[in-house]
Amino acid sequence: PILVHRDAMEASAKTTIQWLQLNPADTALACLPVNYIAGAMVIVRALVGDLTVCLVEPSMNPLAEIPPMSIQLTSFVPNQWYSILDSSVDLDNYFSKCKGILLGGGSLSAGLLQRTKSLPYPIFETYGMTETVSHVAYKKPNEQFFQLFSSVDFDLDNRDCLRLKGAVTNHKWIQTNDIVSLQEGRKFEYVGRFDRVINSAGRKIHPEKLENFISSMVEPGIEFFIHSIPDELLVNKACLFYTGDFNQKDQTTLLSYMRSKFEPWELPKQIIQLPIFQFTSTGKIDRLKSVALYLKSK
């Protein structure tokens, strides 16, 4: 359990309201589970900013559940955003006067990012977590670096992992496992999770780096992730786990492209098909459980 302070939630809401210049007449679409921080904060922002709330049962395409209306603020996870863009919904009927479409809870795939860049709406990828009461940084789809809010202090630990403190953390330092590269102007580039780094024969492999590239090469119906399994020679070897229709020819083509972009030691040493993935309660792929079940079955 993670306890967050009421004052921190209010401070976060005020920051978002000021950032997006939300007004009491504006409408917020709440379509994420409210027992998690992202969904709960949509409601808190509405309470603090006196916004109108359109409350929708969480689904893959929440816009399909409501008639056309003017929405100024909403939050989606990547799977929802993909379903919305893949549907016949006319986004202008909902977002022509929008002030913020916030995308969080996971990285956008390369294909989804490309489709998002061309849209004429104020769309932001956000960075945050339960401990920071949702987002503390943002970037536009065509930007490389996240911009931290001015109300948040930050630095790095000896692993190059981000530390954060501000009213949204109840003025206590929060240590993350997110490896970042700091830039000028309170900006940073997200590199990957420290607890996902694969130490293979003494070299460090960042799975997110490989996954971002692979996502631009495979069909949307293929789910995948990079994880390690034990190896006698390498100690840990990086493997590509997938579900879906990913035939041998496509695998060979992918590896050929990857050889031109990555060092040989970074490449996945094995491609493994799983019948299904295990998922967390928030709908994210549970990599550890998925790999554990695979190893148990060997």
N, C-alpha and C positions, 0 to 999 in steps of 0.2 A: 504493500500500500504506500502511496505517495500522498502526503498531506500538503495542500497548498493553502496559503492564507487568503482570507477574504480581501484584505487590502491589496494583495498582489494581483488578484483577479481584476479588481477595480482599476489598478494602475495600468495593467495590460490593456483593458478595454479603452481607457482614456487615450493611451498611446495610439491605438488603431484608429479611433474616431478622429483624432487630430491629424494623423498621417493621411487618411483618406478623405478628410473634410466632410464627414458624415453629419447630417442634420436630422432633427426630430421627425421630419416628414418622410424620411427615407425608409425603405423596406429591406429587411434582411431575410434571406432564405436560409432556414435551418433544416438541413437534410442529412446531417451526420448524427450518429448515436450520441445522445447527450450525457451518457455515463462515461464518456471519454472527454479529454480536455478540449479537443478541437470543436466538438459539437457543443459542449457546455459553454465555451467562450462566445459562440454566436449568440446564445441567449443572454449571457452577461453583458455583451456589447449593446444588445438591444435594451436591456434594463438601464444601463448607465447612460446611454445616448438617447433614450426615449424613442427608439426606432419601432416601426411596425414589424412584427414577425410573421412570416409565412412558414408554418411548421409542417414538414412533410415526412412521412415515414421513410427512413433510409432505404435507398434502392440504388441499383446501378445507374438508372437514368431518372433522377427526381423531376426533371422538367417535364417528363411525359405524364407526371401525376397531377400537374396543375395547368390551368388555362394561362394564356399569355398575360403577363403583368410586368410592370416596371420594377426591376430588382436592382438595388444599389450595392448590396454587399452579400457575398456568399462564400462558402468554403467547400471545396471538393477534394477528394483523394484522387490519385491518378486513374484508377480503374473507372470511377464515375465519369471523369472528364473524357476518357477515351470513349465510353459508351455514348455520352452526349454528342461528341463530335461525329461518331459513327452512325448516329440516328438522323432522322429527317427533320428534327426540330430546328425551327428558324430562330437562331440566337438573337436576332434583332428584336424579336417579340418580347425578349426578357432583359437584354443587356444593352440596349441602345443608349440608356442613360446611367449605366452602371459606373460605380466608383472603385470597386475592387472585387475581382474574382481571385480568391486566394487558393492556391494549389499546394497541398502539403501532405505529410504522412508517407512520403517516399519520393524518389527521384522520377522525373519524367523520362520515358524512353526516348531515344534519339528520334524515332519516327513521330512520336506524339509531340515532342518539342518542336519539330519542324512544322507540323500542322498548326501549332499554337502561335508560332511567331507571326504568321500572316494575318491573324485576327485583329480587328480594329478596336479591341476592348482593353481596359486597364487590368491586365492579367499579371499576377505576381506569383513566382515560386517563393515559398516561405521556409524559413529555418527556425526550428524551435522544438520544444519537448514539454512533457508534463511538468517537469521541475521548473521551467521558465514560464509556465502558464501560457502555452502556445507560442506564437512566433516572436522572435527578437531580431530577426533580420529578413531581408527580402531581396529579390532581384527580378528583373523583367526576363521573359523567355529568351531574348536575344543578348543577354548579358552573361558574362562569365563569373562575376564576383557578387557575393552577397553583401548588402549594405546593412550594417548594424544600426539600430536605433541609438540616438544620442544619449538616451537615458540609461544605457547599459554599459558597465565597465567590462573590460575583457583583457586577458593575456593568455599566454601559452604555458603549459607545464613542460617538463623535460622530455616528453614524448611528442611535443608539438601538438598536443591536444588542447582544445579551447576551454578556457575557464570564463565564467560569466557571473556578474553581480549587478543588482539593481533593485528597484522597487518590485519588479516582477519576481524576484527571488527572495523577497522579504529581507533584502540587503545582506544576504549571505552568499558566499562564493559557491557556485555550482560547478563541479568538475565533470566535464564530458569526456567521452572516449572518441570524439570526433577529431581526426587529424585535419588541420587546416593550414593554408599558406596565407599569412597576413599580407595585406596590400595597403597602400597609402589611402588615407581618407576613411578609416574605420571600415575597411572592406576586407573580405577574405574569400579564398577559394576552398571549397570543400574537397578534400582529397579522399577520405574514406574513414571507416571505423577502425580504431586501433585493435579492437577485439576480433576483427575480421582479417587482419593482415596474416598472410600465409608465409611462414618462414620455411623456405624450401632450399635445402642444401646451403644454408647460410645467407640466402638472398631473400629480400622482402618483396612479396607480390601483393599488390592492392587489388582485390577482386572487383571493386567498383569501377576501376579503370578499365578492366577487361569487359565488364558487363555493359558499360556505356557504349563501347564500340560494337559489341555483339548485337545489342538491341537495334542498331541501324542496319544490320545485315540479315536478320531472320524475320520470318513471317509473323504477324501479330498473334496468331493462334498458338505460337510456341512459347511456353513459359520456361524459364531457365534461371540458373544462378551458378556462380563459381564458388567452390568450397574445396577444402583439402581432405584427403584420406591418408592414412599411414602408408609409408613406403620404406622399404629396407635401404635403398640407396639414397633417396632424397630426404628421408625422415618424414616429410610431408610433401605430397604432390598435389598440385592444383588440378581440379577436374571440373568439367562442364556437365552439370546435371540438367536434364530437360524432361518435359512432358510434351506430347503433341507429335505432329508429323514432321520429322526432321530426318530426311533420308541420307544415305551415305554420300551421295553426290553433293548435296548441300553442305554436309559437314566438311567434305574435302575442300569445297570452294571457300567456306568460312576460314578454315585453317590457313589456306593459301593467302587470303587477304591479311590475316592476322600476322603472318610472318613478315609482311612488308611494313607493319606498324609497330611491332613489339620485338623485344629481345627474345631469343630462343628460350631462355630460362623462364620467361613470363608466360609462355603459351600453356594452355591446358594440356596435360599429358594423357588424359583419357576423357572420352565423351560417353556419358552414362545416361541411359533412358530409365526413368522411373515411371511406374504406372500412374501414380498420383503424388502430389506434394502434400505435406502436412502444413497446416496454417495456424497462425495465432488467433486469439479471440478478436483481434482488430482486422483480420483478413489479410495479414501479411504472410508471406511464405516463411515457415519455420524451418530454416536451413538445418539447424542442429538436429532436430527430430527427423527430418527427411533423410539426412545422411546416416543417422544412427540406425534407422530402420533398414536402410540399404545394407550397411555393414553387418547388421544382425542376420540378414537373409543370406549372406555369402557363406 
